[in-house]
Amino acid sequence: MQRGWRVAVFAAALGVGSTASAHEFDCEKRVNGQAVVHIEEYPTTVRFDDRLINIHPTAQSVAIGAEDASLATHGWSFQYALPMAVPVGGAADQKFLLQVNSYEECRAMAAQDGADDGAFDTTFRVVWPLGEDQCAARLVCDAPYAPPPPTDCETTDSCPEPRVTRDEGFFKVHEQALQQCVDLFPIELGGVGTVSTLRQALGVLWGSPSLYRNGEPRTPLDTARLLLARQVLVAHCNAYLFGSYPIPVDLLENGRAALSSNQCQGIGALRAALREMNVEGRTQPLPGDFEAGSATPGHAQSIAEDFTQPSGQSCMPGQ
């Protein structure tokens, strides 16, 4: 049975199920406190936390095995001596710090499982006499943002007017600004859907990349589509609120079209290109006649409506 990135497996032995055993464990695994983390700044250090929990109601549970094959190649080991008895209501915790020096190193780690999807999956497995439990966390390698090189045009008259943009961090907390964008006309997001209300727009910006609203995990394709949808939505607002259309001019429409494709590498490339456009002018002052309103992150998150649905599709092989 799969719950997010957690998979529980209970074995029966000698005809006796785990509910009859005097040993039962649950486990938790997090990376930087979450089930899924995207990183795009390097070098960086990430923290993996493992928790082993005795969930038997009346007796201690004894762990006879604990492992994480993916992290073991990077120096992880279980710090407790086995077999290990955990009392009723007790738990055992440990942390592991992993330094990721570059995007290329992160991608190499992610490729250890044979899938070129840019995701490094780690699974903590605990074994007791009549069963086992597994829980996992995912580290996603995003390409670092590289600002364009500065242009020296101080001695010419060809300097373009500075572009005014705002990134997703701005729009997800400035409801008044986002409402003005939505009020212009519905925002088409290809296979992800159509945004016609403020709540839906906030749902795209606040939605979990790893889980749907009902707790069902997103596939790598659906995660890639949601992350691209955010940049398409933001680019749409920058274009129609501030006149800052992406360059080249067809970049925004290409992004919309990619939201219906299953070419994950192409989706990632378009996301990076649109993000570059969206952050280009985020330090420029807003037009004098534009009222952005106050930042209201708590309220914005509380009314966000994640309307996205599972696509039932997967990344194209090799993508």
C-alpha positions in Angstrom: 0.0 0.0 0.0 1.6 3.3 -1.1 1.1 6.5 0.9 3.0 9.4 -0.7 6.6 8.3 -0.7 6.0 5.7 2.1 5.5 2.0 1.4 4.5 -0.4 4.2 5.1 -4.1 3.8 3.9 -6.6 6.4 4.9 -10.2 6.0 3.3 -13.2 7.5 5.3 -16.1 8.8 4.3 -19.5 9.9 0.7 -18.5 9.2 0.8 -15.7 11.8 0.0 -12.1 10.6 1.8 -9.0 11.9 -1.1 -8.1 14.1 -0.5 -11.2 16.2 3.3 -10.4 16.6 4.8 -8.9 19.6 6.8 -6.6 17.3 5.5 -3.8 15.1 7.2 -0.8 13.7 6.4 2.3 11.7 9.1 4.4 10.1 9.4 8.0 8.8 12.0 9.5 6.4 12.4 13.2 5.5 14.9 15.3 3.6 15.2 18.8 4.9 12.0 18.1 6.8 9.9 17.1 3.8 9.0 14.1 1.7 10.3 15.8 -1.5 12.7 18.6 -1.8 13.9 20.5 -5.0 17.4 22.0 -4.9 18.8 24.5 -7.4 21.6 26.1 -5.5 25.0 24.4 -5.3 27.0 23.5 -3.3 24.4 22.7 -0.6 24.1 20.4 2.3 20.8 18.4 2.8 19.7 16.6 5.9 18.1 13.2 5.9 16.1 12.2 9.0 15.1 8.6 9.8 12.7 7.7 12.6 11.9 4.2 13.8 8.7 4.0 15.9 7.3 1.2 18.0 3.6 1.1 17.2 2.8 -2.1 19.2 0.2 -1.1 21.8 1.4 -3.2 24.7 4.9 -4.6 24.1 8.4 -3.6 23.0 9.3 -4.2 19.4 12.7 -5.5 18.4 14.4 -4.4 15.1 16.7 -7.0 13.6 17.6 -5.0 10.5 17.8 -1.4 9.3 19.3 -0.1 6.0 19.2 2.6 3.3 21.0 1.2 0.3 21.0 4.5 -1.6 22.5 6.5 1.2 24.9 3.8 2.3 27.0 4.4 -0.8 27.5 8.0 0.5 28.5 6.9 4.1 25.1 6.4 5.8 24.9 3.6 8.4 22.5 2.7 11.1 23.9 4.2 14.3 22.3 1.7 16.7 23.4 -1.8 17.5 21.1 -4.6 16.2 19.0 -6.3 17.4 17.5 -3.2 19.0 14.5 -3.2 21.4 12.3 -0.1 21.4 9.9 0.2 24.3 6.1 0.9 24.1 5.6 4.3 22.7 9.3 4.7 22.0 11.2 5.8 18.9 14.7 6.0 17.6 16.0 8.9 15.5 19.0 9.6 13.5 20.2 12.2 11.0 22.6 12.1 8.1 24.1 15.2 6.3 24.9 14.9 2.6 26.8 17.6 0.7 25.9 18.0 -2.9 28.7 20.0 -4.6 27.2 20.6 -8.1 24.2 20.1 -10.3 26.2 17.5 -12.2 27.0 15.6 -9.0 23.3 15.7 -8.0 22.3 14.3 -11.4 24.9 11.5 -11.1 23.5 10.6 -7.7 20.0 10.5 -9.2 21.1 8.3 -12.0 22.2 5.5 -9.6 18.8 3.9 -9.9 19.0 3.7 -13.7 16.4 6.3 -14.4 17.5 9.6 -15.9 14.8 11.6 -14.1 16.9 13.9 -11.9 15.4 12.4 -8.8 17.5 10.8 -6.0 15.3 8.4 -4.1 16.3 7.0 -0.7 14.5 4.3 1.2 14.9 3.5 4.9 14.0 -0.2 5.5 13.4 -1.7 9.0 13.0 -5.4 9.6 11.5 -7.2 12.6 10.9 -10.9 13.1 7.5 -11.0 11.3 7.5 -8.0 9.1 9.2 -5.0 7.6 8.4 -1.3 6.8 9.9 1.0 4.2 9.7 4.8 4.0 11.3 7.0 1.4 12.2 10.6 0.6 13.1 12.2 -2.8 15.7 14.8 -3.6 15.1 16.4 -7.0 18.0 18.0 -8.8 17.0 21.3 -10.5 19.4 23.2 -12.8 20.8 26.3 -11.1 19.6 29.6 -12.2 22.3 31.4 -14.2 21.5 35.1 -14.7 22.4 36.4 -18.2 25.8 38.2 -18.4 25.7 42.0 -18.1 25.6 44.1 -21.2 27.8 47.1 -21.4 25.8 49.8 -23.2 26.8 52.8 -21.3 28.3 54.6 -24.4 25.4 53.7 -26.8 21.8 54.6 -27.1 20.7 51.0 -27.8 20.0 50.0 -24.2 16.6 48.4 -24.0 14.1 49.6 -21.4 14.4 47.6 -18.2 11.8 44.8 -18.1 9.5 44.7 -15.1 8.7 41.2 -13.9 7.7 39.5 -10.7 8.4 35.9 -9.8 6.2 33.2 -8.3 7.2 34.2 -4.8 5.6 37.6 -5.4 2.4 36.4 -6.9 1.7 33.6 -4.4 1.5 36.2 -1.6 0.1 39.3 -3.3 -3.5 38.4 -3.8 -4.5 41.8 -5.2 -1.9 41.6 -7.9 -2.8 38.0 -8.8 -6.5 38.8 -8.9 -5.9 41.6 -11.5 -4.1 39.0 -13.7 -6.9 36.5 -13.4 -9.6 39.1 -14.0 -8.2 39.9 -17.5 -9.2 36.5 -18.9 -8.8 32.8 -18.0 -5.3 31.5 -18.0 -4.8 28.4 -20.1 -2.4 25.8 -18.7 -2.7 23.0 -21.3 -3.0 19.6 -19.8 -3.0 21.0 -16.3 -6.3 22.8 -16.8 -7.6 26.4 -17.0 -7.3 29.0 -14.2 -10.3 31.3 -13.9 -10.4 32.2 -10.2 -7.9 33.5 -7.7 -8.2 30.4 -5.6 -7.2 28.2 -8.6 -4.3 30.5 -9.4 -3.1 30.3 -5.8 -3.6 26.5 -6.0 -1.1 26.3 -8.8 1.4 28.4 -6.9 0.9 26.8 -3.5 0.2 23.2 -4.5 2.6 20.5 -3.3 4.9 19.3 -6.2 4.9 15.8 -4.6 1.3 15.3 -3.5 -2.2 16.0 -4.7 -4.7 17.6 -2.4 -6.0 14.2 -1.3 -2.5 13.0 -0.4 -2.0 10.9 -3.6 1.6 11.1 -4.8 2.2 12.9 -8.1 4.1 11.0 -10.8 7.4 12.6 -12.0 5.5 13.8 -15.1 2.7 15.4 -13.1 5.3 17.0 -10.8 7.2 18.4 -13.9 3.9 19.7 -15.4 2.9 21.5 -12.1 6.3 23.2 -11.8 6.1 24.3 -15.4 2.5 25.5 -15.0 3.7 27.8 -12.2 6.2 29.5 -14.5 3.6 29.7 -17.4 1.1 31.3 -15.0 3.7 33.8 -13.8 4.9 34.6 -17.3 1.3 35.2 -18.4 0.8 37.7 -15.6 4.1 39.5 -16.3 3.1 39.8 -19.9 -0.4 41.0 -19.5 0.1 43.1 -16.4 3.4 44.7 -17.2 3.9 44.2 -20.9 7.0 42.0 -20.2 6.5 39.2 -22.8 9.1 36.4 -22.7 11.8 36.3 -25.3 11.6 34.7 -27.8 7.9 35.7 -28.3 6.7 32.1 -28.7 8.3 30.9 -25.4 5.1 31.4 -23.4 3.0 29.5 -26.0 5.6 26.8 -26.2 5.3 26.4 -22.4 1.5 26.1 -22.6 1.8 23.4 -25.3 4.4 21.5 -23.3 1.9 21.2 -20.4 0.1 18.6 -22.5 3.2 16.6 -23.5 5.1 13.8 -21.7 8.6 14.9 -22.7 9.9 15.6 -19.2 13.3 16.9 -20.4 11.6 19.4 -22.7 9.2 20.4 -19.9 12.2 21.0 -17.6 14.0 23.1 -20.2 11.0 25.3 -20.8 10.5 25.8 -17.1 14.1 27.0 -16.7 13.8 29.3 -19.7 10.5 30.9 -18.4 11.8 31.2 -14.9 14.8 33.1 -16.3 12.4 35.5 -17.9 10.2 35.8 -14.8 13.1 36.7 -12.5 14.8 39.1 -15.0 13.1 42.3 -13.8 12.0 41.4 -10.3 14.1 44.2 -8.8 12.7 46.9 -11.1 10.0 49.1 -9.6 6.4 48.3 -10.5 4.5 50.7 -12.8 3.3 53.8 -10.8 -0.3 53.1 -11.6 -0.2 49.4 -10.5 -1.5 48.6 -7.0 0.0 45.3 -5.9 -1.6 45.3 -2.4 -0.1 43.9 0.8 1.6 40.5 1.1 -0.8 38.1 2.8 1.0 34.7 2.7 -1.1 33.1 5.5 -4.4 34.0 3.9 -3.2 33.3 0.4 -2.2 29.7 1.3 -5.4 29.1 3.3 -7.6 29.8 0.2 -5.4 28.1 -2.4 -7.4 25.5 -4.3 -5.3 22.8 -5.9 -7.6 21.7 -8.7 -5.1 19.6 -10.6 -5.8 15.9 -11.2 -3.6 12.9 -11.9 -2.9 12.6 -15.7 -2.5 8.8 -15.6 0.5 9.3 -17.9 4.3 8.9 -17.5 7.4 10.5 -18.9 8.3 9.4 -22.3 10.9 6.6 -22.1 14.4 8.1 -21.9 13.0 11.3 -20.6 
